[in-house]
C-alpha cells in the first residue's frame, strides 16, 4: 500500500522550505508567506515524468518544424487572439473579473466545436445551471459532454476514458487535489491542480482551457502562479455592465502578444465585432474641446480610439493628474515637456485623461494625442474631427516615430479621416488616397499649427 504523499511549505518571498507550517518564515522573517506544496522525490517517478514520456536527447535539425494544424474555435476574434485558432495540446488560461463573460465565451466555443469531442468540466455550477445557460444563449449542445467535478484525480481519470480533444476547466479555483490538505483556491492547490492538468493535456494532446478569476488586487488566481505554467494567457477587459468586451493576449507561445479581440455582449452571448475602430469613436454632433482621435496598434491590428482630456483650474494645494487607460507617471512627465517645450503652463490646472471605451493604451504613440487633447481642453478650442494623430514625445520636445505608421494611416483613411498629424519619420513614401499628411518633428511646431 502506497504511503500518503508528503507535503512541505515554501516561502513565497525567499523560497525557503520548511517541513511544518509557521506564521513566520525562519529565513526572511516575513509573515504568512508559507504555502503548502507537494514534496517531490528526486528519484524517477512515472507520475512526475516529462510531458512527452521518457526524456532523450535529439538534434534540433531532426525535429519536425512544420506548423501544427489549428482548429477554428468558430469565433473569429478568439481565433485572432489565439494566433489563428486552437493548437492541439495547448493550455490556455482565461482570466477576468466575475461576470465579464469567461464562461459564456467558452460555452459558445464548446458548442461550435461540434466536429470534435469536447468535455466541459464545471466546479462552480450544476449541470442544470449550465443547461439553462446554453438554452438562454440558443446554443446547440447535443454533442457536448458535461462533467461537474472538483477532484483533479477524478477529472483526469474520466478524461482518459472520454478521450476529448478539447477540454474546459471552469474554474481552477474550485478544484483540489487529494495530495494536498489545503482548501480549494489556496495557492498550493491551484498550482498543483494546474500542474497535473497541464501534464495530462501535453501527454494526450488535449487543448485545455482553464478559467481563472481575478482577485480584488487584480491578480489572477491569487499570486500569478499559473502564467508561467501555461502556453497562452488571455485577459478579459472592460466594464461588466457595458456592452463591449476586450480579450487581450498577454502571453502566447503560438501567436502575437498583446493581440486584441473585440466582442459585443448580446442576449445570445458574445458576438465578434468586425469593425472595432468604429465602436471606440464618438461621433459628436458638434465639435467639442478636449477630444482627439489617435491611431494605436494592438497586436497585429491598428485601432482608432478617442482620447479625451479635461483641464480645469485647481483649487487644492497640488493639482491632480488622473489618467484612465494610460500610465499615470507618463502623464506627469508629458505635462512637464508641454510646459518646457510647448509654452503651455498647466502647473495650476487639474488634468484628467480618459481613453474612451475602456481600452488600455500602453504604447508611446499616445503621447502626441494626449498633449493635443490637453491643449484643446485648456484653450477651449475643439480639435477638428477629421484629423488623426499619433507619435512619441521625448524629453527634449522632439516627436519620435512609432512602429507600423503606414498601417495606422491606412486604417484612418479607411475610416474616413482626411488629415493626419504624425512624426516626420513616419511620413509615408507614397501618398495615401484621401489623406493629407502633416509631418512634424518638434512639439512647438504642433502647438503652433492652425487646425481650422
PARO-93458 format. One line per 8 residues: their letters; for each residue x negated, y, z of C-alpha. Coordinates in nm, 2 decimals. Example, Ala and Ser with C-alpha at 12.3 -4.5 7.8 and 13.67 -1.06 7.14 Angstrom:
<nodes>
AS> -1.23 -0.45 0.78; -1.37 -0.11 0.71 .
</nodes>
This chain:
<nodes>
XXXXXXXX> 0.00 0.00 0.00; -0.15 0.33 -0.11; -0.21 0.58 0.17; -0.05 0.92 0.19; -0.22 1.18 -0.03; -0.45 1.41 0.17; -0.39 1.78 0.18; -0.61 2.07 0.27 .
XXXXXXXX> -0.58 2.45 0.29; -0.77 2.70 0.08; -0.81 3.07 0.14; -0.66 3.28 -0.15; -0.92 3.56 -0.08; -1.25 3.39 -0.03; -1.18 3.03 -0.14; -1.29 2.87 0.18 .
XXXXXXXX> -1.14 2.53 0.25; -1.01 2.41 0.59; -0.85 2.08 0.69; -0.59 2.24 0.91; -0.37 2.55 0.87; -0.45 2.85 1.08; -0.32 3.20 1.08; -0.67 3.35 1.01 .
XXXXXXXX> -0.94 3.24 0.77; -1.25 3.14 0.96; -1.48 3.26 0.68; -1.35 3.61 0.57; -1.12 3.69 0.86; -0.81 3.76 0.65; -0.47 3.67 0.79; -0.20 3.45 0.63 .
XXXXXXXX> -0.42 3.36 0.33; -0.45 2.98 0.38; -0.24 2.79 0.12; -0.18 2.42 0.11; -0.32 2.22 -0.18; -0.38 1.86 -0.27; -0.73 1.73 -0.18; -0.86 1.56 -0.50 .
XXXXXXXX> -1.12 1.29 -0.46; -1.44 1.31 -0.66; -1.41 0.95 -0.80; -1.23 0.88 -1.12; -0.86 0.85 -1.10; -0.61 0.79 -1.37; -0.37 1.03 -1.21; -0.61 1.33 -1.24 .
XXXXXXXX> -0.78 1.23 -1.57; -0.81 1.47 -1.86; -0.52 1.58 -2.07; -0.61 1.35 -2.36; -0.73 1.05 -2.16; -1.09 0.95 -2.11; -1.35 1.21 -2.19; -1.60 1.17 -2.47 .
XXXXXXXX> -1.85 1.39 -2.65; -1.76 1.48 -3.01; -1.92 1.70 -3.27; -1.73 2.03 -3.33; -1.77 1.99 -3.71; -1.58 1.65 -3.69; -1.27 1.79 -3.52; -0.97 1.83 -3.75 .
XXXXXXXX> -0.92 2.21 -3.77; -0.61 2.21 -3.98; -0.33 2.42 -3.83; -0.08 2.23 -3.63; 0.27 2.24 -3.79; 0.50 2.46 -3.59; 0.87 2.41 -3.51; 1.10 2.71 -3.56 .
XXXXXXXX> 1.30 2.80 -3.25; 1.59 2.93 -3.45; 1.54 3.28 -3.32; 1.32 3.49 -3.54; 1.20 3.73 -3.27; 1.10 3.44 -3.04; 0.90 3.28 -3.33; 0.72 3.61 -3.38 .
XXXXXXXX> 0.61 3.63 -3.02; 0.50 3.27 -3.01; 0.29 3.33 -3.32; 0.50 3.17 -3.58; 0.70 2.90 -3.39; 0.67 2.63 -3.13; 0.34 2.44 -3.12; 0.37 2.07 -3.02 .
XXXXXXXX> 0.21 2.01 -2.69; 0.20 2.38 -2.59; 0.30 2.51 -2.25; 0.49 2.85 -2.24; 0.56 3.04 -1.92; 0.85 3.29 -1.94; 0.88 3.54 -1.66; 1.11 3.83 -1.58 .
XXXXXXXX> 1.34 3.98 -1.33; 1.65 3.78 -1.22; 1.94 3.83 -1.47; 1.72 3.96 -1.75; 1.81 3.67 -1.99; 1.54 3.40 -1.95; 1.79 3.11 -1.91; 2.01 3.25 -2.18 .
XXXXXXXX> 1.72 3.26 -2.42; 1.61 2.90 -2.35; 1.96 2.77 -2.36; 2.01 2.93 -2.71; 1.67 2.79 -2.82; 1.76 2.44 -2.70; 2.09 2.45 -2.87; 1.93 2.54 -3.21 .
XXXXXXXX> 1.68 2.26 -3.19; 1.94 2.00 -3.29; 1.70 1.81 -3.52; 1.46 1.71 -3.24; 1.51 1.56 -2.89; 1.53 1.83 -2.62; 1.55 1.79 -2.24; 1.68 2.08 -2.03 .
XXXXXXXX> 1.58 2.04 -1.66; 1.76 2.27 -1.42; 1.68 2.30 -1.05; 1.89 2.61 -0.99; 2.23 2.54 -1.15; 2.46 2.24 -1.16; 2.55 2.06 -1.48; 2.89 2.22 -1.47 .
XXXXXXXX> 2.75 2.57 -1.45; 2.52 2.51 -1.74; 2.81 2.36 -1.94; 3.02 2.67 -1.87; 2.74 2.90 -1.98; 2.69 2.71 -2.31; 3.07 2.73 -2.37; 3.07 3.10 -2.29 .
XXXXXXXX> 2.78 3.16 -2.54; 2.96 2.95 -2.80; 2.67 2.70 -2.84; 2.69 2.36 -2.99; 2.51 2.14 -2.74; 2.63 1.79 -2.83; 2.27 1.68 -2.88; 2.13 1.85 -2.57 .
XXXXXXXX> 2.03 1.63 -2.28; 2.05 1.78 -1.93; 1.88 1.69 -1.61; 1.95 1.85 -1.27; 1.65 1.76 -1.05; 1.39 1.93 -0.84; 1.14 1.64 -0.78; 0.84 1.67 -1.02 .
XXXXXXXX> 0.78 1.29 -0.99; 1.14 1.21 -1.09; 1.13 1.46 -1.38; 0.81 1.31 -1.52; 0.94 0.95 -1.48; 1.26 1.04 -1.66; 1.08 1.23 -1.94; 0.87 0.92 -2.01 .
XXXXXXXX> 1.20 0.73 -2.06; 1.37 1.00 -2.26; 1.07 1.10 -2.47; 1.17 1.46 -2.56; 0.97 1.68 -2.80; 1.08 2.00 -2.62; 1.14 2.03 -2.25; 1.26 2.33 -2.05 .
XXXXXXXX> 1.20 2.37 -1.67; 1.44 2.63 -1.51; 1.28 2.73 -1.28; 0.94 2.63 -1.14; 1.01 2.79 -0.80; 1.28 2.53 -0.73; 1.06 2.23 -0.80; 0.85 2.04 -0.55 .
XXXXXXXX> 0.60 1.75 -0.55; 0.61 1.48 -0.28; 0.23 1.51 -0.24; 0.27 1.84 -0.05; 0.47 1.91 0.26; 0.53 2.29 0.20; 0.87 2.41 0.09; 0.96 2.46 -0.28 .
XXXXXXXX> 0.85 2.80 -0.40; 0.53 2.80 -0.19; 0.21 2.88 -0.38; 0.07 2.53 -0.33; 0.39 2.37 -0.45; 0.42 2.60 -0.76; 0.06 2.54 -0.85; 0.06 2.16 -0.81 .
XXXXXXXX> 0.40 2.11 -0.97; 0.29 2.31 -1.27; -0.04 2.12 -1.30; 0.14 1.78 -1.31; 0.39 1.91 -1.57; 0.12 2.06 -1.79; -0.08 1.73 -1.77; 0.23 1.54 -1.88 .
XXXXXXXX> 0.30 1.78 -2.17; -0.05 1.76 -2.30; -0.08 1.39 -2.29; 0.26 1.33 -2.46; 0.26 1.64 -2.70; 0.57 1.78 -2.54; 0.64 2.15 -2.60; 0.71 2.27 -2.25 .
XXXXXXXX> 0.89 2.59 -2.15; 0.86 2.70 -1.78; 1.08 2.97 -1.63; 0.91 3.18 -1.36; 1.08 3.45 -1.16; 0.91 3.79 -1.08; 0.89 3.88 -0.72; 0.96 4.22 -0.56 .
XXXXXXXX> 0.60 4.34 -0.61; 0.61 4.25 -0.98; 0.41 3.93 -0.96; 0.50 3.61 -1.14; 0.59 3.32 -0.91; 0.42 3.48 -0.62; 0.05 3.53 -0.68; -0.04 3.48 -1.05 .
XXXXXXXX> -0.15 3.13 -1.01; 0.02 3.00 -1.33; -0.10 3.23 -1.60; -0.44 3.06 -1.64; -0.28 2.71 -1.64; -0.05 2.76 -1.95; -0.11 2.84 -2.31; 0.13 3.13 -2.35 .
XXXXXXXX> 0.28 3.38 -2.11; 0.58 3.58 -2.21; 0.74 3.86 -2.01; 1.09 3.99 -2.04; 1.11 4.37 -2.00; 1.40 4.61 -2.00; 1.69 4.71 -1.77; 1.91 4.41 -1.69 .
XXXXXXXX> 2.21 4.64 -1.71; 2.11 4.77 -2.05; 2.18 4.62 -2.39; 1.83 4.56 -2.52; 1.56 4.32 -2.40; 1.19 4.32 -2.49; 0.99 4.00 -2.49; 0.62 4.06 -2.47 .
XXXXXXXX> 0.33 3.81 -2.51; 0.06 3.89 -2.26; -0.14 3.57 -2.32; -0.12 3.34 -2.63; -0.37 3.08 -2.74; -0.18 3.03 -3.07; -0.10 3.39 -3.17; -0.14 3.76 -3.12 .
XXXXXXXX> -0.14 3.91 -2.77; 0.10 4.20 -2.69; 0.33 4.08 -2.97; 0.69 4.21 -2.91; 1.02 4.05 -2.97; 1.33 4.27 -2.95; 1.67 4.13 -2.86; 2.02 4.27 -2.81 .
XXXXXXXX> 2.22 4.12 -2.53; 2.58 4.05 -2.65; 2.87 3.85 -2.53; 2.74 3.55 -2.72; 2.39 3.57 -2.60; 2.07 3.73 -2.72; 2.05 3.84 -3.09; 1.72 3.93 -3.26 .
XXXXXXXX> 1.70 4.29 -3.37; 1.60 4.31 -3.74; 1.50 4.69 -3.73; 1.36 4.76 -3.38; 1.24 5.11 -3.46; 1.59 5.23 -3.51; 1.71 5.14 -3.16; 1.43 5.35 -2.99 .
XXXXXXXX> 1.50 5.66 -3.19; 1.76 5.91 -3.06; 1.93 6.10 -3.33; 2.02 6.42 -3.16; 2.30 6.63 -3.31; 2.09 6.94 -3.26; 1.71 6.98 -3.22; 1.61 6.96 -2.86 .
XXXXXXXX> 1.28 7.06 -2.69; 1.05 6.81 -2.54; 1.13 6.53 -2.78; 0.86 6.39 -3.02; 0.86 6.07 -3.23; 0.54 5.86 -3.22; 0.43 5.56 -3.41; 0.29 5.29 -3.18 .
XXXXXXXX> 0.18 4.94 -3.26; 0.27 4.63 -3.06; 0.10 4.31 -3.17; 0.13 4.29 -3.55; 0.42 4.53 -3.58; 0.43 4.91 -3.60; 0.71 5.06 -3.39; 0.86 5.41 -3.37 .
XXXXXXXX> 0.96 5.53 -3.03; 1.07 5.86 -2.89; 0.85 6.04 -2.63; 1.04 6.28 -2.40; 0.89 6.54 -2.17; 1.05 6.78 -1.92; 0.83 7.06 -1.79; 0.98 7.28 -1.51 .
XXXXXXXX> 0.84 7.52 -1.25; 0.71 7.36 -0.94; 0.85 7.48 -0.61; 0.64 7.25 -0.39; 0.28 7.26 -0.28; 0.14 7.03 -0.55; 0.30 6.99 -0.90; 0.44 6.65 -0.97 .
XXXXXXXX> 0.31 6.43 -1.26; 0.56 6.14 -1.33; 0.52 5.90 -1.63; 0.77 5.63 -1.71; 0.64 5.38 -1.97; 0.29 5.53 -1.96; -0.02 5.53 -1.74; 0.01 5.79 -1.46 .
XXXXXXXX> -0.36 5.87 -1.44; -0.39 5.93 -1.81; -0.11 6.18 -1.80; -0.30 6.39 -1.54; -0.62 6.37 -1.75; -0.44 6.48 -2.07; -0.28 6.78 -1.90; -0.63 6.89 -1.79 .
XXXXXXXX> -0.75 6.86 -2.15; -0.45 7.06 -2.27; -0.53 7.34 -2.03; -0.90 7.35 -2.11; -0.89 7.30 -2.49; -0.53 7.39 -2.58; -0.49 7.70 -2.37; -0.16 7.58 -2.22 .
XXXXXXXX> -0.15 7.63 -1.84; 0.07 7.37 -1.66; -0.11 7.38 -1.32; 0.21 7.53 -1.16; 0.46 7.31 -1.35; 0.62 6.97 -1.28; 0.57 6.74 -1.57; 0.79 6.44 -1.63 .
XXXXXXXX> 0.73 6.20 -1.92; 0.95 5.92 -2.04; 0.93 5.66 -2.33; 1.29 5.60 -2.45; 1.43 5.25 -2.45; 1.23 5.11 -2.16; 0.92 5.04 -2.38; 0.58 5.04 -2.21 .
XXXXXXXX> 0.31 5.20 -2.43; -0.04 5.10 -2.33; -0.24 5.23 -2.62; -0.41 5.57 -2.65; -0.22 5.66 -2.97; 0.04 5.81 -2.73; -0.19 6.09 -2.63; -0.11 6.34 -2.90 .
XXXXXXXX> 0.27 6.28 -2.89; 0.26 6.32 -2.51; 0.10 6.66 -2.52; 0.31 6.79 -2.81; 0.63 6.69 -2.62; 0.50 6.87 -2.31; 0.42 7.18 -2.50; 0.76 7.17 -2.67 .
XXXXXXXX> 0.94 7.15 -2.34; 0.72 7.42 -2.18; 0.78 7.67 -2.46; 1.14 7.55 -2.50; 1.08 7.51 -2.88; 1.22 7.20 -3.04; 0.98 6.98 -3.23; 1.10 6.90 -3.58 .
XXXXXXXX> 1.29 6.57 -3.60; 1.13 6.47 -3.94; 0.77 6.48 -3.81; 0.59 6.17 -3.68; 0.27 6.18 -3.49; 0.00 5.96 -3.32; -0.36 6.00 -3.21; -0.60 5.96 -2.92 .
XXXXXXXX> -0.74 6.27 -2.75; -1.08 6.29 -2.60; -1.20 6.49 -2.30; -1.37 6.74 -2.54; -1.04 6.81 -2.71; -1.12 6.60 -3.02; -0.85 6.39 -3.18; -0.97 6.04 -3.24 .
XXXXXXXX> -0.84 5.78 -3.49; -0.64 5.48 -3.39; -0.62 5.13 -3.55; -0.38 5.05 -3.84; -0.30 5.41 -3.92; -0.16 5.34 -4.27; 0.08 5.07 -4.13; 0.22 5.33 -3.89 .
XXXXXXXX> 0.26 5.58 -4.17; 0.44 5.33 -4.40; 0.68 5.24 -4.12; 0.75 5.62 -4.07; 0.82 5.67 -4.44; 1.05 5.36 -4.44; 1.25 5.52 -4.15; 1.29 5.84 -4.34 .
XXXXXXXX> 1.03 6.07 -4.19; 0.90 6.34 -4.42; 0.59 6.47 -4.23; 0.31 6.33 -4.02; 0.05 6.49 -3.79; -0.23 6.24 -3.75; -0.61 6.22 -3.68; -0.82 6.33 -3.97 .
XXXXXXXX> -1.00 5.99 -3.98; -0.66 5.82 -4.02; -0.57 6.01 -4.34; -0.45 5.76 -4.60; -0.67 5.70 -4.91; -0.37 5.71 -5.13; -0.06 5.93 -5.09; 0.24 5.77 -4.92 .
XXXXXXXX> 0.56 5.83 -5.12; 0.79 6.07 -4.94; 0.55 6.15 -4.66; 0.34 6.47 -4.62; 0.04 6.41 -4.40; -0.13 6.69 -4.20; -0.47 6.56 -4.07; -0.61 6.74 -3.76 .
XXXXXXXX> -0.94 6.70 -3.57; -0.91 6.93 -3.27; -0.63 6.98 -3.01; -0.64 7.35 -3.07; -0.55 7.30 -3.43; -0.24 7.11 -3.34; -0.12 7.37 -3.09; -0.16 7.64 -3.35 .
XXXX> 0.03 7.46 -3.62; 0.36 7.61 -3.73; 0.61 7.32 -3.74; 0.90 7.52 -3.88 .
</nodes>
